[in-house]
Structures are given as C-alpha cells and as structure tokens.
Amino acid sequence: MDESPLHTQSVRSLAELEAEITELAGHFNAAEHRWLTLIAEFDRRNGWSDRGCRSCAHWLNFQCGVSLGAARERVRVAHALEGLPKISAAMARGALSYSKVRAMTRIAGPEIEDYLLSIALHGTAEHVESLVQKFRRAKEAEELSREARQHAGRSVTYLWDHDGSLVLKARLPAEQGALLLKALDAACEEIPTPHVPAGTPAYNRPSEPDERPSYAARRADACAALAQTFLKQGAQAMNGGEKHQIVVHVDEATLRDSTAGQCELEDGPSLPAETVRRFACDCSVVMLVENEKGEPLNVGRKTRSIPPALRRALNARDRGCRFPGCTHTRYVDAHHVHHWAHGGETKPSNLVTLCSFHHRKVHEGGVVIQTLDDGAFRFTRPDGRTFDSPVPVSSDWTQLPLSHPNRDLRIDHKTATTLWRGERMDYGLGVQVLLAQDRRGRNVPAGTNA
C-alpha cells in the first residue's frame, strides 16, 4: 500500500522541512516581484480603465481578491521599485520579502538605497519597519515647523463603545481647535437647560443627571446641534449658497427624447441630455408650465424623484455601489435602470445604487444595466462584454519552482533567509546614517535643517 503524502511529510527531518519552507519563501519573493512588475506595467498602460474600474487598486480588488488598502500598497510599491534598481534586483532573485520592500519604499531613494538594502539583507522585517518609522519621525522633526506638524497630524477618529455610544477622538491644529470650541460654546448657549434659582434647598433641586447636565454633557448636546444645523443648512455660513444644490432647466421632451431644446444649468452652460438624466435619477423636481413666450403659467410643488422611505429601503438592500468590484458605500446615487423620463417605474426592482463614478459610466459611458430574474444586476459594456464574477486566479504554488529556472533564477533554502544572528539593532546609529546619506545625496550642508 502506497504511503499517503501526509505520512511521507511526517517522516521528514526538521532540517528538511525548514529548508523547504525557506526555499519556497524565496520562490514566493521572486514571484511577488514579477507580479509587482506586471502591475506597474498594467497601471502605466491604464489596463484597468476599460474594465469600468476607478484605478488599478480597484481592479486588483475586483479581479485578484486583494483588499483595497493592500491593493493600493501593491500599486505604490510596484511603481516605487522602478526607481530602486538594487532593491528591485534583490527581490527579483528572491532575497527580499514584500514586507521588507514595502517598508523600504516608504523612504528609499538613490542616496540611501545601498544602506537600506544592507539593513534589509542582514536584519528582520521588524528591524526594517522600525528603522523606517524612526527615520520618518526624525525627518518630520527636522523638516516641519510646529504649525505644519499640527496640520499634518490633524485627524478625527471614532469607535462604537460596548454600550452603543459613539466615542470621538479629534486632533486639530490650534486655530481649528479654537474655532471648534467657540462654536461649541455658542451652541451651548442655544440649548435650553433647567434653571435652578439661587438658594433653592438641595432636596428640591433636580437629582437626575439629564435634569442637571454637566458642561461636558451640554457640549455633547452642542455637537449634535452643530451636526443637525449643518445637515439642514449646509455650508451657507461659509459660502452663502446651497453647496450641494444645482438647478437645471430642461424641457420635458429634451429630457425624454434628447431632442433639441432647453437643457442647461441656471445661469450656466448647456448640458448633454444624458448628463441631466443622470442628475434626474435621484433629485428634487419642480414642474414648470410656460407659454409660447417662455412666461410661467403654473409652478408645481417640489417633489423627490425617489421618496425618502424608498431611498432608505434601497440603501439597506444595496449597502453601497452595486457596480462589480466597487467598494464605495457612502455618497452613492440611486439610479433608475429604466429611466423615469422614459416611463420607468420608481420601485426597488428598477432602482440600483451607484457611486458617482460608475453612475457616470452608465449614463455617459454607455454601460447598460440589466435586471436578472433573481433580482441581481448585470452590467454590459458597449462592446458587449459583461461584468460578472472575476476569473479565478490559479493558486498552484508548485509551479513557481518549475518556472523560475527558465528565468535564470537559482533559489535555494538560503536565498530568502535573513542574515541576522541575534545582535542588537542600533536604531539611533541607523537613523543618523540615513539622515547623513540623505543630506549628502541632496547636497545639504551638515548642521542645517532642510
């Protein structure tokens, strides 16, 4: 009876297992370099653009199953390697992992490439990552003023606490922070609070927290008031207009049949009828009846092309842009598959949510949406190709060692093995060397900040 592969592997020595693991890591490194080289060329030639994708990263997310953040990093590293020939060559021969290369490409340039490569070959990925982080912090301290550091470090983050509360964390430049505090103070003055006359006995005073809110609690209420005010009024206080509203005048026949007629922005240029139909998919509509002289006879009330309740149901169903491969979940439009100007009904089966990019692809780009029997949507390009599930990518790793000799690569168990033997990493010295080489490469005199 033949031995099973599992039994055969179990009797290998640990040294044999270790050798195969490290050798295969070298093959993975070389294959990843080849993959990055192809990605750089694919992106340079805009190979993703005819697939209806927003970028090469979105195409990798759609076709190769790479998360969007990781895909953006792959594209960045792929292009960075084109300017780092020594690091690129080391990865091509299997000696450098993607983790090390990804870290180095955040700071690497011709003036410090040699030193970084030496650190990467003799150190671990953690050594490289730590050195890069420390060098970047040193550069920021050297190059950015106090105000510029505040601006560069601004952020607002949030998380949902275990009790369902929203926890906000903000880091703002001093000027923006003062502005926010002034706005909160002003909003606090507008929020009614119980008035307790002086001298009121303690046993007659409100005891519930909600009846006597602290100033911190009032500021929380003020935050909600600011949000409600902005959502209702937009940026009127800043620009004196309705930021997210545009007015388009269009003849009914022009909107329906693309015939000659009025189709233009208010106090602005004319627009293609198809573009206006994209606007009209999800907008407020006012019907205006005019006589032959253009004088208004009757003005109807403003209505939504998609009622709010239906829009909420649509958002719950689609949860973002439905275009294959798109990851956008916010700021999406509701699109009529069969436009209401052409008689299409405003109902869930005739509606689909799209981000602005893909909404434009459908209207101005000629992509056709078809509703399938099971409620799914099919997207068809003008050339007849459809956007369906991505083609599965081969995962047969056994072909890697077979293909590399054809490219004159000789990879063994030592190729990808780190040369580090446990000695202590002196990050201070490493940062000093990088700064010195960086200045020398830019011809900056020692002792100056630049």
TINUVEX-86040 format. One record per residue (C-alpha): x, y, z. Coordinates in steps of 0.5 Angstrom, whole numbers. Layout:
% residues N
((X Y Z))
...
END
This chain:
% residues 450
((0 0 0))
((3 7 -2))
((4 12 3))
((0 18 3))
((3 25 2))
((1 27 9))
((5 21 12))
((11 22 8))
((12 29 10))
((11 27 17))
((18 23 17))
((22 29 14))
((27 31 19))
((26 38 22))
((32 41 18))
((29 38 11))
((22 42 13))
((26 48 15))
((30 48 8))
((24 47 4))
((20 53 8))
((26 58 7))
((27 56 0))
((19 57 -2))
((20 63 1))
((25 65 -4))
((21 63 -10))
((15 67 -7))
((19 73 -6))
((21 72 -14))
((14 71 -16))
((12 77 -12))
((17 82 -15))
((15 79 -22))
((7 80 -20))
((9 88 -18))
((13 89 -24))
((7 87 -28))
((2 91 -24))
((7 97 -25))
((6 96 -33))
((-1 95 -33))
((-2 101 -29))
((2 105 -33))
((-2 103 -39))
((-8 104 -36))
((-10 97 -37))
((-16 97 -32))
((-19 103 -35))
((-23 99 -40))
((-26 95 -34))
((-30 100 -31))
((-25 101 -25))
((-23 107 -22))
((-16 105 -21))
((-11 100 -21))
((-12 98 -14))
((-20 98 -15))
((-18 93 -21))
((-14 89 -16))
((-19 89 -11))
((-24 86 -16))
((-20 81 -20))
((-15 79 -16))
((-19 79 -9))
((-14 84 -6))
((-17 88 0))
((-17 95 -3))
((-12 98 2))
((-7 93 1))
((-8 94 -7))
((-6 101 -6))
((0 99 -3))
((2 94 -8))
((1 99 -13))
((5 104 -10))
((11 99 -8))
((11 97 -16))
((12 104 -18))
((17 105 -13))
((21 99 -15))
((22 102 -22))
((27 108 -18))
((30 103 -14))
((34 98 -18))
((39 95 -13))
((33 93 -8))
((29 91 -14))
((34 86 -16))
((35 83 -9))
((27 82 -9))
((27 79 -16))
((33 74 -14))
((28 72 -8))
((33 75 -3))
((28 80 0))
((21 79 2))
((15 84 0))
((14 86 8))
((22 89 8))
((21 92 1))
((14 95 3))
((17 99 9))
((24 101 5))
((20 104 -1))
((17 109 4))
((23 113 5))
((28 110 0))
((32 114 -5))
((38 113 -9))
((42 117 -4))
((40 112 2))
((38 105 -2))
((45 102 -1))
((45 103 7))
((37 101 7))
((39 94 3))
((44 92 7))
((40 93 13))
((34 89 10))
((39 83 8))
((42 83 15))
((36 85 19))
((29 82 20))
((23 85 17))
((21 88 24))
((28 92 24))
((27 95 17))
((20 97 19))
((22 100 26))
((28 104 23))
((24 107 17))
((19 109 23))
((24 112 27))
((27 116 20))
((21 118 18))
((20 121 25))
((27 124 25))
((25 127 18))
((19 130 21))
((22 134 27))
((28 136 22))
((23 139 16))
((17 141 19))
((15 147 24))
((11 147 30))
((5 149 26))
((6 145 20))
((7 139 25))
((0 140 28))
((-3 141 21))
((0 134 18))
((-2 131 25))
((-10 133 24))
((-15 127 25))
((-22 125 27))
((-23 118 29))
((-28 115 32))
((-31 108 35))
((-37 105 38))
((-37 103 45))
((-39 97 48))
((-46 100 51))
((-47 103 44))
((-44 110 45))
((-40 114 40))
((-33 116 42))
((-30 121 38))
((-22 123 38))
((-20 129 35))
((-13 132 34))
((-14 139 31))
((-9 145 30))
((-9 150 35))
((-13 155 30))
((-18 150 28))
((-19 148 36))
((-20 155 38))
((-26 155 32))
((-29 149 34))
((-29 151 42))
((-32 157 40))
((-37 154 36))
((-39 149 42))
((-39 155 47))
((-44 159 42))
((-48 152 41))
((-49 151 49))
((-52 158 50))
((-57 156 45))
((-59 149 48))
((-64 150 54))
((-62 148 61))
((-66 148 67))
((-66 154 71))
((-65 153 79))
((-66 159 83))
((-60 161 88))
((-62 159 95))
((-66 153 93))
((-66 148 98))
((-62 142 96))
((-67 137 97))
((-72 141 92))
((-66 141 87))
((-66 136 81))
((-62 130 82))
((-63 126 75))
((-57 127 71))
((-61 129 65))
((-64 135 69))
((-58 138 71))
((-53 136 65))
((-46 138 66))
((-42 143 62))
((-39 137 58))
((-46 134 57))
((-48 140 54))
((-42 140 50))
((-44 133 47))
((-51 136 46))
((-48 142 42))
((-44 137 38))
((-51 134 36))
((-54 141 35))
((-48 143 30))
((-49 137 26))
((-56 138 25))
((-55 145 23))
((-50 143 18))
((-54 138 15))
((-60 142 15))
((-57 149 12))
((-50 146 9))
((-44 151 8))
((-49 157 8))
((-45 161 13))
((-38 160 9))
((-40 161 2))
((-47 164 2))
((-50 159 -2))
((-53 152 -2))
((-47 148 -3))
((-50 141 -5))
((-56 144 -10))
((-55 146 -17))
((-61 148 -21))
((-62 145 -28))
((-67 148 -33))
((-69 142 -38))
((-75 141 -43))
((-79 135 -42))
((-78 133 -49))
((-71 134 -49))
((-70 130 -42))
((-74 124 -45))
((-72 124 -52))
((-66 128 -53))
((-69 133 -58))
((-67 140 -59))
((-69 144 -53))
((-67 148 -47))
((-62 144 -42))
((-58 148 -38))
((-55 150 -32))
((-58 156 -29))
((-54 162 -30))
((-49 157 -34))
((-48 153 -40))
((-52 148 -43))
((-51 140 -41))
((-52 134 -45))
((-59 131 -44))
((-56 124 -42))
((-52 128 -36))
((-58 131 -34))
((-62 125 -34))
((-56 122 -29))
((-58 128 -25))
((-65 127 -25))
((-64 120 -23))
((-65 122 -16))
((-66 129 -15))
((-72 134 -13))
((-76 136 -19))
((-80 142 -20))
((-85 142 -26))
((-86 149 -29))
((-91 150 -35))
((-89 156 -39))
((-93 159 -45))
((-90 160 -52))
((-86 167 -50))
((-83 163 -44))
((-87 166 -39))
((-89 161 -33))
((-96 159 -32))
((-96 154 -27))
((-91 152 -22))
((-92 145 -19))
((-89 144 -12))
((-82 141 -11))
((-82 133 -10))
((-77 128 -10))
((-76 123 -15))
((-74 118 -10))
((-78 118 -4))
((-74 118 3))
((-77 112 5))
((-76 108 -1))
((-69 111 -1))
((-68 108 6))
((-70 101 4))
((-65 102 -2))
((-59 104 2))
((-61 98 7))
((-61 93 1))
((-55 95 -3))
((-51 98 2))
((-47 102 -3))
((-45 102 -10))
((-47 95 -14))
((-42 96 -19))
((-38 90 -20))
((-31 91 -16))
((-33 98 -13))
((-32 98 -5))
((-36 105 -4))
((-41 105 1))
((-42 113 2))
((-44 118 -2))
((-48 114 -7))
((-54 116 -12))
((-60 112 -14))
((-60 110 -21))
((-67 108 -25))
((-65 102 -29))
((-71 104 -34))
((-71 112 -33))
((-77 115 -30))
((-77 120 -36))
((-78 114 -41))
((-83 111 -37))
((-79 107 -32))
((-82 106 -25))
((-80 108 -18))
((-79 102 -15))
((-74 97 -12))
((-73 93 -18))
((-72 98 -22))
((-67 102 -18))
((-60 101 -16))
((-55 105 -12))
((-48 107 -16))
((-43 111 -14))
((-42 118 -18))
((-36 115 -22))
((-40 109 -24))
((-46 113 -25))
((-43 117 -30))
((-40 111 -33))
((-47 108 -34))
((-50 115 -37))
((-45 118 -41))
((-40 112 -41))
((-45 107 -45))
((-45 102 -40))
((-52 98 -40))
((-55 95 -33))
((-60 89 -34))
((-64 86 -28))
((-64 79 -28))
((-69 74 -26))
((-66 73 -19))
((-66 81 -18))
((-59 81 -19))
((-56 86 -24))
((-51 85 -30))
((-47 91 -33))
((-45 90 -40))
((-40 95 -44))
((-41 98 -50))
((-37 93 -54))
((-42 87 -51))
((-37 85 -45))
((-41 84 -39))
((-38 85 -31))
((-39 78 -28))
((-35 75 -22))
((-28 75 -23))
((-24 70 -27))
((-21 65 -21))
((-13 66 -20))
((-9 60 -20))
((-6 58 -13))
((-2 52 -16))
((5 54 -12))
((8 48 -14))
((9 51 -21))
((14 57 -18))
((20 53 -17))
((19 50 -24))
((18 57 -28))
((24 60 -24))
((30 57 -27))
((27 59 -34))
((28 66 -32))
((35 64 -30))
((34 64 -22))
((37 60 -17))
((34 60 -11))
((35 55 -5))
((34 55 2))
((39 60 4))
((36 66 -1))
((31 69 3))
((34 67 10))
((35 73 14))
((43 74 16))
((41 77 23))
((44 73 28))
((41 76 34))
((46 82 35))
((43 88 38))
((40 93 33))
((42 100 34))
((37 105 31))
((40 111 33))
((46 110 29))
((42 107 23))
((38 114 23))
((44 118 24))
((47 114 18))
((41 115 14))
((40 123 15))
((47 124 14))
((47 120 7))
((40 123 5))
((43 130 6))
((49 128 2))
((45 126 -3))
((41 133 -3))
((48 137 -2))
((45 140 4))
((51 142 9))
((51 138 16))
((48 142 21))
((43 145 17))
((35 144 17))
((33 142 10))
END
